[in-house]
Every structure is written in structure tokens, then in C-alpha cells.
Amino acid sequence: AAALRRMLEAVTTVEDATGVEAAVPGYRVAGKTGTGFRLVNGVRQPGEVASFIGMAPAEKPRYVIAVFVYDPQAAGRPVATQSFRDMMSFALRHSRVPPAGGPAPKFVVFPG
């Protein structure tokens, strides 16, 4: 579990990663973006369902938040990641969870 949390931190820390907007300043965040579609009576609807599911602090999680956004224009990912960031920021500060004791791990990402 610790190794997976560490890998999922790349989603919020690596430049141009899909979840960079979900990062919470001062905290280590691990998470995963997702994209799906919506069916109504078995018929696919226009657009997409974007999601971000994450946890913080990544080194010893206290909270998990899942955000799902249906957007008929297929542009929901920024809404999901930014909403996660705002909710997680509130939860951590409201509960007085101390900021990260150190920086997030550095990742080497190879071009795909």
C-alpha cells in the first residue's frame, strides 16, 4: 500500500501530469484521475464523466475524497481536480493536520 501511495503521488507532482491541479500546497497528495461515460437507458450520453480520487497526507492518509463531474462538453477534469484540491485543503486545515514533514518523492517519467 505504501509503494502504491508513493507511485500515485506522481499524478499530482510530475509536470504535465493529469492531476497536478489537485495538489494541496504544503501537503503530499496521492491520487488518480479517471475518465468515463454516462449511460441513460443504455444509451451513451454526450460528453464524459471525469473523476479524481485522492488521499492526503500521502505519507499517512487521514482523508480520502472522490469527485465525479459529468460534463456534456468533455472538459470536466479541471473541475474534478480543482474541486478535490479545495475540499481536501479545507478538511486538512479544519482538522489541523500538520503539513508534510518533507518533500514528495522525485519521479523520473519516461516519454510514452
Biopython code that builds the backbone (N, CA, C, O; Angstrom):
import numpy as np
from Bio.PDB.StructureBuilder import StructureBuilder

atoms = [
    (1, "ALA", "N", (0.823, -1.191, 0.000)),
    (1, "ALA", "CA", (0.000, 0.000, 0.000)),
    (1, "ALA", "C", (0.870, 1.258, 0.000)),
    (1, "ALA", "O", (0.566, 2.226, -0.696)),
    (2, "ALA", "N", (1.946, 1.240, 0.779)),
    (2, "ALA", "CA", (2.835, 2.408, 0.832)),
    (2, "ALA", "C", (3.485, 2.662, -0.520)),
    (2, "ALA", "O", (3.625, 3.812, -0.938)),
    (3, "ALA", "N", (3.881, 1.596, -1.202)),
    (3, "ALA", "CA", (4.501, 1.750, -2.525)),
    (3, "ALA", "C", (3.503, 2.314, -3.534)),
    (3, "ALA", "O", (3.861, 3.153, -4.360)),
    (4, "LEU", "N", (2.260, 1.859, -3.470)),
    (4, "LEU", "CA", (1.236, 2.367, -4.389)),
    (4, "LEU", "C", (0.936, 3.834, -4.093)),
    (4, "LEU", "O", (0.811, 4.633, -5.021)),
    (5, "ARG", "N", (0.819, 4.201, -2.822)),
    (5, "ARG", "CA", (0.600, 5.614, -2.476)),
    (5, "ARG", "C", (1.729, 6.469, -3.019)),
    (5, "ARG", "O", (1.499, 7.557, -3.547)),
    (6, "ARG", "N", (2.940, 5.975, -2.886)),
    (6, "ARG", "CA", (4.098, 6.727, -3.388)),
    (6, "ARG", "C", (4.001, 6.929, -4.895)),
    (6, "ARG", "O", (4.245, 8.028, -5.392)),
    (7, "MET", "N", (3.646, 5.873, -5.625)),
    (7, "MET", "CA", (3.503, 5.996, -7.087)),
    (7, "MET", "C", (2.386, 6.971, -7.458)),
    (7, "MET", "O", (2.515, 7.730, -8.418)),
    (8, "LEU", "N", (1.291, 6.949, -6.697)),
    (8, "LEU", "CA", (0.165, 7.822, -7.005)),
    (8, "LEU", "C", (0.459, 9.293, -6.707)),
    (8, "LEU", "O", (-0.292, 10.171, -7.132)),
    (9, "GLU", "N", (1.525, 9.563, -5.996)),
    (9, "GLU", "CA", (1.929, 10.959, -5.795)),
    (9, "GLU", "C", (2.413, 11.585, -7.097)),
    (9, "GLU", "O", (2.347, 12.804, -7.256)),
    (10, "ALA", "N", (2.890, 10.779, -8.017)),
    (10, "ALA", "CA", (3.353, 11.309, -9.303)),
    (10, "ALA", "C", (2.225, 12.021, -10.042)),
    (10, "ALA", "O", (2.477, 12.967, -10.789)),
    (11, "VAL", "N", (0.999, 11.583, -9.845)),
    (11, "VAL", "CA", (-0.155, 12.171, -10.534)),
    (11, "VAL", "C", (-0.318, 13.647, -10.170)),
    (11, "VAL", "O", (-0.830, 14.429, -10.971)),
    (12, "THR", "N", (0.113, 14.031, -8.969)),
    (12, "THR", "CA", (-0.047, 15.419, -8.525)),
    (12, "THR", "C", (1.256, 16.214, -8.494)),
    (12, "THR", "O", (1.246, 17.404, -8.181)),
    (13, "THR", "N", (2.378, 15.565, -8.816)),
    (13, "THR", "CA", (3.660, 16.270, -8.684)),
    (13, "THR", "C", (4.467, 16.384, -9.973)),
    (13, "THR", "O", (5.256, 17.318, -10.120)),
    (14, "VAL", "N", (4.288, 15.464, -10.898)),
    (14, "VAL", "CA", (5.085, 15.485, -12.124)),
    (14, "VAL", "C", (4.511, 16.525, -13.091)),
    (14, "VAL", "O", (3.301, 16.588, -13.309)),
    (15, "GLU", "N", (5.392, 17.327, -13.659)),
    (15, "GLU", "CA", (4.967, 18.354, -14.611)),
    (15, "GLU", "C", (4.114, 17.742, -15.726)),
    (15, "GLU", "O", (4.469, 16.707, -16.291)),
    (16, "ASP", "N", (3.007, 18.378, -16.032)),
    (16, "ASP", "CA", (2.055, 17.962, -17.076)),
    (16, "ASP", "C", (1.303, 16.678, -16.741)),
    (16, "ASP", "O", (0.655, 16.110, -17.620)),
    (17, "ALA", "N", (1.367, 16.205, -15.497)),
    (17, "ALA", "CA", (0.577, 15.033, -15.111)),
    (17, "ALA", "C", (-0.898, 15.429, -15.054)),
    (17, "ALA", "O", (-1.227, 16.611, -14.959)),
    (18, "THR", "N", (-1.774, 14.440, -15.111)),
    (18, "THR", "CA", (-3.203, 14.720, -15.205)),
    (18, "THR", "C", (-3.817, 15.295, -13.937)),
    (18, "THR", "O", (-4.888, 15.899, -14.000)),
    (19, "GLY", "N", (-3.167, 15.124, -12.786)),
    (19, "GLY", "CA", (-3.753, 15.590, -11.535)),
    (19, "GLY", "C", (-3.009, 16.711, -10.853)),
    (19, "GLY", "O", (-3.197, 16.929, -9.656)),
    (20, "VAL", "N", (-2.173, 17.429, -11.572)),
    (20, "VAL", "CA", (-1.363, 18.487, -10.962)),
    (20, "VAL", "C", (-2.240, 19.521, -10.254)),
    (20, "VAL", "O", (-1.854, 20.053, -9.213)),
    (21, "GLU", "N", (-3.411, 19.806, -10.813)),
    (21, "GLU", "CA", (-4.287, 20.820, -10.213)),
    (21, "GLU", "C", (-4.922, 20.344, -8.898)),
    (21, "GLU", "O", (-5.549, 21.133, -8.192)),
    (22, "ALA", "N", (-4.760, 19.071, -8.576)),
    (22, "ALA", "CA", (-5.305, 18.529, -7.320)),
    (22, "ALA", "C", (-4.326, 18.690, -6.163)),
    (22, "ALA", "O", (-4.685, 18.431, -5.014)),
    (23, "ALA", "N", (-3.107, 19.110, -6.444)),
    (23, "ALA", "CA", (-2.100, 19.260, -5.382)),
    (23, "ALA", "C", (-2.549, 20.283, -4.352)),
    (23, "ALA", "O", (-3.118, 21.319, -4.696)),
    (24, "VAL", "N", (-2.289, 19.983, -3.090)),
    (24, "VAL", "CA", (-2.623, 20.877, -1.981)),
    (24, "VAL", "C", (-1.305, 21.444, -1.455)),
    (24, "VAL", "O", (-0.474, 20.693, -0.945)),
    (25, "PRO", "N", (-1.104, 22.751, -1.571)),
    (25, "PRO", "CA", (0.162, 23.334, -1.119)),
    (25, "PRO", "C", (0.484, 22.957, 0.328)),
    (25, "PRO", "O", (-0.353, 23.075, 1.223)),
    (26, "GLY", "N", (1.715, 22.502, 0.527)),
    (26, "GLY", "CA", (2.175, 22.149, 1.867)),
    (26, "GLY", "C", (1.923, 20.703, 2.263)),
    (26, "GLY", "O", (2.415, 20.256, 3.299)),
    (27, "TYR", "N", (1.164, 19.959, 1.458)),
    (27, "TYR", "CA", (0.828, 18.571, 1.775)),
    (27, "TYR", "C", (1.195, 17.669, 0.604)),
    (27, "TYR", "O", (1.227, 18.097, -0.550)),
    (28, "ARG", "N", (1.468, 16.423, 0.928)),
    (28, "ARG", "CA", (1.691, 15.412, -0.107)),
    (28, "ARG", "C", (0.359, 14.742, -0.399)),
    (28, "ARG", "O", (-0.321, 14.261, 0.507)),
    (29, "VAL", "N", (-0.006, 14.718, -1.679)),
    (29, "VAL", "CA", (-1.294, 14.172, -2.119)),
    (29, "VAL", "C", (-1.046, 13.040, -3.100)),
    (29, "VAL", "O", (-0.222, 13.167, -4.006)),
    (30, "ALA", "N", (-1.756, 11.935, -2.925)),
    (30, "ALA", "CA", (-1.703, 10.807, -3.863)),
    (30, "ALA", "C", (-3.096, 10.646, -4.452)),
    (30, "ALA", "O", (-4.093, 10.782, -3.744)),
    (31, "GLY", "N", (-3.165, 10.358, -5.736)),
    (31, "GLY", "CA", (-4.492, 10.208, -6.335)),
    (31, "GLY", "C", (-4.442, 9.710, -7.752)),
    (31, "GLY", "O", (-3.380, 9.408, -8.298)),
    (32, "LYS", "N", (-5.632, 9.630, -8.341)),
    (32, "LYS", "CA", (-5.755, 9.105, -9.705)),
    (32, "LYS", "C", (-6.893, 9.819, -10.406)),
    (32, "LYS", "O", (-7.985, 9.958, -9.854)),
    (33, "THR", "N", (-6.633, 10.274, -11.627)),
    (33, "THR", "CA", (-7.692, 10.829, -12.463)),
    (33, "THR", "C", (-8.347, 9.687, -13.225)),
    (33, "THR", "O", (-7.775, 8.607, -13.373)),
    (34, "GLY", "N", (-9.548, 9.945, -13.701)),
    (34, "GLY", "CA", (-10.247, 8.949, -14.496)),
    (34, "GLY", "C", (-11.202, 9.618, -15.461)),
    (34, "GLY", "O", (-11.614, 10.761, -15.262)),
    (35, "THR", "N", (-11.546, 8.893, -16.503)),
    (35, "THR", "CA", (-12.496, 9.385, -17.490)),
    (35, "THR", "C", (-13.410, 8.237, -17.872)),
    (35, "THR", "O", (-12.961, 7.117, -18.115)),
    (36, "GLY", "N", (-14.698, 8.532, -17.921)),
    (36, "GLY", "CA", (-15.675, 7.519, -18.304)),
    (36, "GLY", "C", (-16.805, 8.167, -19.063)),
    (36, "GLY", "O", (-16.720, 9.330, -19.457)),
    (37, "PHE", "N", (-17.859, 7.415, -19.264)),
    (37, "PHE", "CA", (-19.018, 7.979, -19.942)),
    (37, "PHE", "C", (-20.277, 7.636, -19.168)),
    (37, "PHE", "O", (-20.261, 6.799, -18.266)),
    (38, "ARG", "N", (-21.365, 8.292, -19.529)),
    (38, "ARG", "CA", (-22.628, 8.169, -18.816)),
    (38, "ARG", "C", (-23.650, 7.508, -19.733)),
    (38, "ARG", "O", (-23.771, 7.856, -20.907)),
    (39, "LEU", "N", (-24.384, 6.543, -19.170)),
    (39, "LEU", "CA", (-25.457, 5.873, -19.901)),
    (39, "LEU", "C", (-26.795, 6.264, -19.302)),
    (39, "LEU", "O", (-26.939, 6.331, -18.081)),
    (40, "VAL", "N", (-27.760, 6.518, -20.147)),
    (40, "VAL", "CA", (-29.138, 6.740, -19.722)),
    (40, "VAL", "C", (-29.998, 5.786, -20.530)),
    (40, "VAL", "O", (-30.071, 5.889, -21.755)),
    (41, "ASN", "N", (-30.657, 4.846, -19.832)),
    (41, "ASN", "CA", (-31.463, 3.810, -20.508)),
    (41, "ASN", "C", (-30.632, 3.057, -21.552)),
    (41, "ASN", "O", (-31.125, 2.713, -22.626)),
    (42, "GLY", "N", (-29.372, 2.812, -21.217)),
    (42, "GLY", "CA", (-28.498, 2.058, -22.106)),
    (42, "GLY", "C", (-27.925, 2.840, -23.270)),
    (42, "GLY", "O", (-27.245, 2.268, -24.122)),
    (43, "VAL", "N", (-28.187, 4.140, -23.325)),
    (43, "VAL", "CA", (-27.695, 4.976, -24.427)),
    (43, "VAL", "C", (-26.605, 5.900, -23.905)),
    (43, "VAL", "O", (-26.790, 6.619, -22.922)),
    (44, "ARG", "N", (-25.473, 5.864, -24.580)),
    (44, "ARG", "CA", (-24.362, 6.718, -24.186)),
    (44, "ARG", "C", (-24.724, 8.184, -24.401)),
    (44, "ARG", "O", (-25.240, 8.566, -25.452)),
    (45, "GLN", "N", (-24.443, 8.996, -23.381)),
    (45, "GLN", "CA", (-24.739, 10.420, -23.438)),
    (45, "GLN", "C", (-23.521, 11.192, -23.934)),
    (45, "GLN", "O", (-22.393, 10.711, -23.821)),
    (46, "PRO", "N", (-23.740, 12.382, -24.480)),
    (46, "PRO", "CA", (-22.600, 13.181, -24.951)),
    (46, "PRO", "C", (-21.706, 13.582, -23.783)),
    (46, "PRO", "O", (-22.155, 13.660, -22.639)),
    (47, "GLY", "N", (-20.453, 13.831, -24.082)),
    (47, "GLY", "CA", (-19.521, 14.282, -23.062)),
    (47, "GLY", "C", (-18.874, 13.129, -22.316)),
    (47, "GLY", "O", (-18.786, 12.009, -22.818)),
    (48, "GLU", "N", (-18.424, 13.432, -21.102)),
    (48, "GLU", "CA", (-17.728, 12.430, -20.305)),
    (48, "GLU", "C", (-17.928, 12.684, -18.823)),
    (48, "GLU", "O", (-18.375, 13.751, -18.401)),
    (49, "VAL", "N", (-17.582, 11.672, -18.051)),
    (49, "VAL", "CA", (-17.546, 11.796, -16.595)),
    (49, "VAL", "C", (-16.067, 11.777, -16.207)),
    (49, "VAL", "O", (-15.376, 10.775, -16.390)),
    (50, "ALA", "N", (-15.604, 12.888, -15.676)),
    (50, "ALA", "CA", (-14.212, 12.978, -15.227)),
    (50, "ALA", "C", (-14.198, 12.752, -13.721)),
    (50, "ALA", "O", (-15.157, 13.085, -13.025)),
    (51, "SER", "N", (-13.101, 12.182, -13.225)),
    (51, "SER", "CA", (-13.017, 11.947, -11.788)),
    (51, "SER", "C", (-11.607, 12.184, -11.278)),
    (51, "SER", "O", (-10.623, 12.103, -12.012)),
    (52, "PHE", "N", (-11.555, 12.480, -9.985)),
    (52, "PHE", "CA", (-10.293, 12.466, -9.268)),
    (52, "PHE", "C", (-10.585, 11.882, -7.902)),
    (52, "PHE", "O", (-11.453, 12.366, -7.176)),
    (53, "ILE", "N", (-9.853, 10.839, -7.562)),
    (53, "ILE", "CA", (-9.961, 10.214, -6.252)),
    (53, "ILE", "C", (-8.575, 10.295, -5.624)),
    (53, "ILE", "O", (-7.594, 9.816, -6.194)),
    (54, "GLY", "N", (-8.507, 10.904, -4.452)),
    (54, "GLY", "CA", (-7.201, 11.091, -3.850)),
    (54, "GLY", "C", (-7.231, 11.011, -2.340)),
    (54, "GLY", "O", (-8.291, 10.980, -1.714)),
    (55, "MET", "N", (-6.028, 10.978, -1.772)),
    (55, "MET", "CA", (-5.872, 10.879, -0.319)),
    (55, "MET", "C", (-4.743, 11.804, 0.128)),
    (55, "MET", "O", (-3.829, 12.127, -0.631)),
    (56, "ALA", "N", (-4.845, 12.217, 1.394)),
    (56, "ALA", "CA", (-3.808, 13.073, 1.957)),
    (56, "ALA", "C", (-3.864, 12.964, 3.476)),
    (56, "ALA", "O", (-4.909, 12.651, 4.046)),
    (57, "PRO", "N", (-2.747, 13.221, 4.119)),
    (57, "PRO", "CA", (-1.398, 13.297, 3.577)),
    (57, "PRO", "C", (-0.969, 11.938, 3.005)),
    (57, "PRO", "O", (-1.256, 10.895, 3.593)),
    (58, "ALA", "N", (-0.305, 11.958, 1.898)),
    (58, "ALA", "CA", (0.058, 10.718, 1.202)),
    (58, "ALA", "C", (0.918, 9.800, 2.065)),
    (58, "ALA", "O", (0.819, 8.578, 1.955)),
    (59, "GLU", "N", (1.756, 10.373, 2.916)),
    (59, "GLU", "CA", (2.648, 9.536, 3.718)),
    (59, "GLU", "C", (1.915, 8.813, 4.852)),
    (59, "GLU", "O", (2.388, 7.785, 5.337)),
    (60, "LYS", "N", (0.765, 9.345, 5.276)),
    (60, "LYS", "CA", (-0.054, 8.708, 6.309)),
    (60, "LYS", "C", (-1.480, 9.247, 6.146)),
    (60, "LYS", "O", (-1.879, 10.162, 6.866)),
    (61, "PRO", "N", (-2.252, 8.685, 5.201)),
    (61, "PRO", "CA", (-3.551, 9.264, 4.842)),
    (61, "PRO", "C", (-4.527, 9.386, 6.013)),
    (61, "PRO", "O", (-4.689, 8.473, 6.823)),
    (62, "ARG", "N", (-5.165, 10.548, 6.064)),
    (62, "ARG", "CA", (-6.242, 10.800, 7.028)),
    (62, "ARG", "C", (-7.587, 10.917, 6.319)),
    (62, "ARG", "O", (-8.629, 10.601, 6.893)),
    (63, "TYR", "N", (-7.558, 11.374, 5.070)),
    (63, "TYR", "CA", (-8.793, 11.603, 4.320)),
    (63, "TYR", "C", (-8.685, 11.054, 2.905)),
    (63, "TYR", "O", (-7.618, 11.065, 2.291)),
    (64, "VAL", "N", (-9.815, 10.575, 2.407)),
    (64, "VAL", "CA", (-9.956, 10.177, 1.003)),
    (64, "VAL", "C", (-11.171, 10.923, 0.478)),
    (64, "VAL", "O", (-12.231, 10.913, 1.104)),
    (65, "ILE", "N", (-11.018, 11.564, -0.658)),
    (65, "ILE", "CA", (-12.126, 12.291, -1.289)),
    (65, "ILE", "C", (-12.219, 11.847, -2.741)),
    (65, "ILE", "O", (-11.210, 11.738, -3.438)),
    (66, "ALA", "N", (-13.438, 11.594, -3.184)),
    (66, "ALA", "CA", (-13.702, 11.228, -4.573)),
    (66, "ALA", "C", (-14.609, 12.284, -5.191)),
    (66, "ALA", "O", (-15.645, 12.631, -4.623)),
    (67, "VAL", "N", (-14.221, 12.786, -6.344)),
    (67, "VAL", "CA", (-15.004, 13.794, -7.059)),
    (67, "VAL", "C", (-15.296, 13.259, -8.455)),
    (67, "VAL", "O", (-14.394, 12.826, -9.172)),
    (68, "PHE", "N", (-16.582, 13.299, -8.830)),
    (68, "PHE", "CA", (-17.009, 12.880, -10.166)),
    (68, "PHE", "C", (-17.768, 14.040, -10.789)),
    (68, "PHE", "O", (-18.646, 14.625, -10.155)),
    (69, "VAL", "N", (-17.431, 14.375, -12.031)),
    (69, "VAL", "CA", (-18.054, 15.504, -12.721)),
    (69, "VAL", "C", (-18.538, 15.050, -14.082)),
    (69, "VAL", "O", (-17.753, 14.589, -14.911)),
    (70, "TYR", "N", (-19.850, 15.184, -14.311)),
    (70, "TYR", "CA", (-20.383, 14.927, -15.649)),
    (70, "TYR", "C", (-20.380, 16.240, -16.405)),
    (70, "TYR", "O", (-20.966, 17.224, -15.952)),
    (71, "ASP", "N", (-19.728, 16.259, -17.547)),
    (71, "ASP", "CA", (-19.658, 17.459, -18.376)),
    (71, "ASP", "C", (-20.008, 17.104, -19.809)),
    (71, "ASP", "O", (-19.252, 16.387, -20.466)),
    (72, "PRO", "N", (-21.139, 17.589, -20.309)),
    (72, "PRO", "CA", (-21.525, 17.292, -21.696)),
    (72, "PRO", "C", (-20.511, 17.785, -22.724)),
    (72, "PRO", "O", (-20.507, 17.319, -23.864)),
    (73, "GLN", "N", (-19.643, 18.735, -22.324)),
    (73, "GLN", "CA", (-18.642, 19.275, -23.258)),
    (73, "GLN", "C", (-17.295, 18.559, -23.149)),
    (73, "GLN", "O", (-16.339, 18.932, -23.828)),
    (74, "ALA", "N", (-17.216, 17.539, -22.301)),
    (74, "ALA", "CA", (-15.998, 16.730, -22.140)),
    (74, "ALA", "C", (-14.812, 17.547, -21.637)),
    (74, "ALA", "O", (-13.690, 17.379, -22.115)),
    (75, "ALA", "N", (-15.060, 18.429, -20.673)),
    (75, "ALA", "CA", (-13.975, 19.232, -20.106)),
    (75, "ALA", "C", (-14.044, 19.223, -18.585)),
    (75, "ALA", "O", (-13.795, 20.249, -17.952)),
    (76, "GLY", "N", (-14.377, 18.086, -17.993)),
    (76, "GLY", "CA", (-14.608, 18.025, -16.554)),
    (76, "GLY", "C", (-13.390, 17.817, -15.684)),
    (76, "GLY", "O", (-13.450, 18.059, -14.479)),
    (77, "ARG", "N", (-12.272, 17.369, -16.265)),
    (77, "ARG", "CA", (-11.109, 17.063, -15.426)),
    (77, "ARG", "C", (-10.641, 18.244, -14.586)),
    (77, "ARG", "O", (-10.391, 18.057, -13.395)),
    (78, "PRO", "N", (-10.508, 19.459, -15.138)),
    (78, "PRO", "CA", (-10.088, 20.572, -14.275)),
    (78, "PRO", "C", (-11.074, 20.848, -13.140)),
    (78, "PRO", "O", (-10.664, 21.230, -12.044)),
    (79, "VAL", "N", (-12.340, 20.661, -13.389)),
    (79, "VAL", "CA", (-13.335, 20.868, -12.334)),
    (79, "VAL", "C", (-13.150, 19.822, -11.241)),
    (79, "VAL", "O", (-13.206, 20.152, -10.057)),
    (80, "ALA", "N", (-12.932, 18.578, -11.618)),
    (80, "ALA", "CA", (-12.756, 17.498, -10.633)),
    (80, "ALA", "C", (-11.488, 17.707, -9.810)),
    (80, "ALA", "O", (-11.525, 17.581, -8.586)),
    (81, "THR", "N", (-10.375, 18.021, -10.454)),
    (81, "THR", "CA", (-9.113, 18.163, -9.717)),
    (81, "THR", "C", (-9.124, 19.400, -8.818)),
    (81, "THR", "O", (-8.659, 19.342, -7.680)),
    (82, "GLN", "N", (-9.644, 20.504, -9.316)),
    (82, "GLN", "CA", (-9.675, 21.722, -8.504)),
    (82, "GLN", "C", (-10.673, 21.599, -7.355)),
    (82, "GLN", "O", (-10.428, 22.121, -6.267)),
    (83, "SER", "N", (-11.786, 20.922, -7.582)),
    (83, "SER", "CA", (-12.757, 20.705, -6.503)),
    (83, "SER", "C", (-12.150, 19.827, -5.415)),
    (83, "SER", "O", (-12.327, 20.087, -4.225)),
    (84, "PHE", "N", (-11.427, 18.776, -5.835)),
    (84, "PHE", "CA", (-10.730, 17.924, -4.869)),
    (84, "PHE", "C", (-9.773, 18.773, -4.029)),
    (84, "PHE", "O", (-9.777, 18.696, -2.801)),
    (85, "ARG", "N", (-8.958, 19.578, -4.705)),
    (85, "ARG", "CA", (-7.968, 20.414, -4.002)),
    (85, "ARG", "C", (-8.648, 21.301, -2.959)),
    (85, "ARG", "O", (-8.178, 21.397, -1.826)),
    (86, "ASP", "N", (-9.746, 21.947, -3.336)),
    (86, "ASP", "CA", (-10.428, 22.850, -2.416)),
    (86, "ASP", "C", (-11.013, 22.092, -1.218)),
    (86, "ASP", "O", (-10.889, 22.541, -0.078)),
    (87, "MET", "N", (-11.648, 20.949, -1.475)),
    (87, "MET", "CA", (-12.246, 20.173, -0.380)),
    (87, "MET", "C", (-11.180, 19.583, 0.539)),
    (87, "MET", "O", (-11.322, 19.609, 1.762)),
    (88, "MET", "N", (-10.103, 19.048, -0.061)),
    (88, "MET", "CA", (-9.045, 18.452, 0.751)),
    (88, "MET", "C", (-8.330, 19.528, 1.564)),
    (88, "MET", "O", (-7.994, 19.301, 2.727)),
    (89, "SER", "N", (-8.094, 20.687, 0.972)),
    (89, "SER", "CA", (-7.461, 21.787, 1.706)),
    (89, "SER", "C", (-8.286, 22.132, 2.937)),
    (89, "SER", "O", (-7.748, 22.298, 4.031)),
    (90, "PHE", "N", (-9.598, 22.237, 2.749)),
    (90, "PHE", "CA", (-10.478, 22.557, 3.871)),
    (90, "PHE", "C", (-10.406, 21.475, 4.944)),
    (90, "PHE", "O", (-10.253, 21.784, 6.125)),
    (91, "ALA", "N", (-10.515, 20.213, 4.542)),
    (91, "ALA", "CA", (-10.520, 19.108, 5.509)),
    (91, "ALA", "C", (-9.220, 19.070, 6.316)),
    (91, "ALA", "O", (-9.255, 18.911, 7.536)),
    (92, "LEU", "N", (-8.086, 19.216, 5.651)),
    (92, "LEU", "CA", (-6.799, 19.148, 6.337)),
    (92, "LEU", "C", (-6.617, 20.311, 7.305)),
    (92, "LEU", "O", (-6.168, 20.122, 8.435)),
    (93, "ARG", "N", (-6.961, 21.499, 6.863)),
    (93, "ARG", "CA", (-6.779, 22.668, 7.722)),
    (93, "ARG", "C", (-7.805, 22.690, 8.854)),
    (93, "ARG", "O", (-7.472, 23.043, 9.985)),
    (94, "HIS", "N", (-9.037, 22.317, 8.558)),
    (94, "HIS", "CA", (-10.094, 22.284, 9.582)),
    (94, "HIS", "C", (-9.724, 21.306, 10.700)),
    (94, "HIS", "O", (-9.980, 21.574, 11.874)),
    (95, "SER", "N", (-9.126, 20.181, 10.331)),
    (95, "SER", "CA", (-8.730, 19.166, 11.312)),
    (95, "SER", "C", (-7.334, 19.404, 11.861)),
    (95, "SER", "O", (-6.828, 18.610, 12.654)),
    (96, "ARG", "N", (-6.718, 20.485, 11.442)),
    (96, "ARG", "CA", (-5.377, 20.861, 11.900)),
    (96, "ARG", "C", (-4.340, 19.761, 11.657)),
    (96, "ARG", "O", (-3.493, 19.489, 12.508)),
    (97, "VAL", "N", (-4.423, 19.149, 10.505)),
    (97, "VAL", "CA", (-3.429, 18.136, 10.125)),
    (97, "VAL", "C", (-2.149, 18.889, 9.771)),
    (97, "VAL", "O", (-2.178, 19.780, 8.921)),
    (98, "PRO", "N", (-1.029, 18.550, 10.403)),
    (98, "PRO", "CA", (0.214, 19.272, 10.113)),
    (98, "PRO", "C", (0.662, 19.068, 8.672)),
    (98, "PRO", "O", (0.428, 18.009, 8.091)),
    (99, "PRO", "N", (1.304, 20.081, 8.094)),
    (99, "PRO", "CA", (1.838, 19.960, 6.732)),
    (99, "PRO", "C", (2.859, 18.825, 6.635)),
    (99, "PRO", "O", (3.311, 18.289, 7.647)),
    (100, "ALA", "N", (3.203, 18.480, 5.422)),
    (100, "ALA", "CA", (4.153, 17.394, 5.157)),
    (100, "ALA", "C", (5.474, 17.651, 5.865)),
    (100, "ALA", "O", (5.940, 18.786, 5.968)),
    (101, "GLY", "N", (6.064, 16.557, 6.351)),
    (101, "GLY", "CA", (7.350, 16.664, 7.024)),
    (101, "GLY", "C", (8.513, 16.758, 6.062)),
    (101, "GLY", "O", (9.627, 17.089, 6.466)),
    (102, "GLY", "N", (8.274, 16.476, 4.816)),
    (102, "GLY", "CA", (9.323, 16.531, 3.806)),
    (102, "GLY", "C", (8.714, 16.609, 2.417)),
    (102, "GLY", "O", (7.496, 16.526, 2.260)),
    (103, "PRO", "N", (9.552, 16.766, 1.425)),
    (103, "PRO", "CA", (9.046, 16.899, 0.062)),
    (103, "PRO", "C", (8.523, 15.567, -0.488)),
    (103, "PRO", "O", (8.867, 14.493, 0.005)),
    (104, "ALA", "N", (7.700, 15.667, -1.504)),
    (104, "ALA", "CA", (7.220, 14.477, -2.207)),
    (104, "ALA", "C", (8.403, 13.822, -2.913)),
    (104, "ALA", "O", (9.385, 14.495, -3.228)),
    (105, "PRO", "N", (8.319, 12.523, -3.161)),
    (105, "PRO", "CA", (9.408, 11.858, -3.888)),
    (105, "PRO", "C", (9.562, 12.439, -5.284)),
    (105, "PRO", "O", (8.606, 12.939, -5.876)),
    (106, "LYS", "N", (10.769, 12.364, -5.790)),
    (106, "LYS", "CA", (11.043, 12.801, -7.166)),
    (106, "LYS", "C", (10.835, 11.615, -8.080)),
    (106, "LYS", "O", (11.272, 10.506, -7.773)),
    (107, "PHE", "N", (10.176, 11.838, -9.194)),
    (107, "PHE", "CA", (9.884, 10.767, -10.139)),
    (107, "PHE", "C", (10.566, 11.024, -11.464)),
    (107, "PHE", "O", (10.630, 12.162, -11.930)),
    (108, "VAL", "N", (11.070, 9.973, -12.063)),
    (108, "VAL", "CA", (11.620, 10.044, -13.412)),
    (108, "VAL", "C", (10.578, 9.432, -14.325)),
    (108, "VAL", "O", (10.273, 8.244, -14.219)),
    (109, "VAL", "N", (10.029, 10.241, -15.224)),
    (109, "VAL", "CA", (8.986, 9.784, -16.123)),
    (109, "VAL", "C", (9.557, 9.702, -17.521)),
    (109, "VAL", "O", (10.136, 10.665, -18.024)),
    (110, "PHE", "N", (9.392, 8.554, -18.144)),
    (110, "PHE", "CA", (9.905, 8.342, -19.473)),
    (110, "PHE", "C", (8.838, 8.664, -20.496)),
    (110, "PHE", "O", (7.665, 8.363, -20.272)),
    (111, "PRO", "N", (9.209, 9.266, -21.612)),
    (111, "PRO", "CA", (8.195, 9.567, -22.635)),
    (111, "PRO", "C", (7.527, 8.293, -23.122)),
    (111, "PRO", "O", (8.173, 7.260, -23.296)),
    (112, "GLY", "N", (6.208, 8.386, -23.340)),
    (112, "GLY", "CA", (5.450, 7.221, -23.765)),
    (112, "GLY", "C", (5.359, 7.141, -25.173)),
    (112, "GLY", "O", (4.749, 6.211, -25.700)),
]
sb = StructureBuilder()
sb.init_structure("model")
sb.init_model(0)
sb.init_chain("A")
sb.init_seg("    ")
for serial, (resi, resn, name, xyz) in enumerate(atoms, 1):
    if name == "N":
        sb.init_residue(resn, " ", resi, " ")
    sb.init_atom(name, np.array(xyz, "f"), 0.0, 1.0, " ", f" {name:<3s}", serial, name[0])
structure = sb.get_structure()
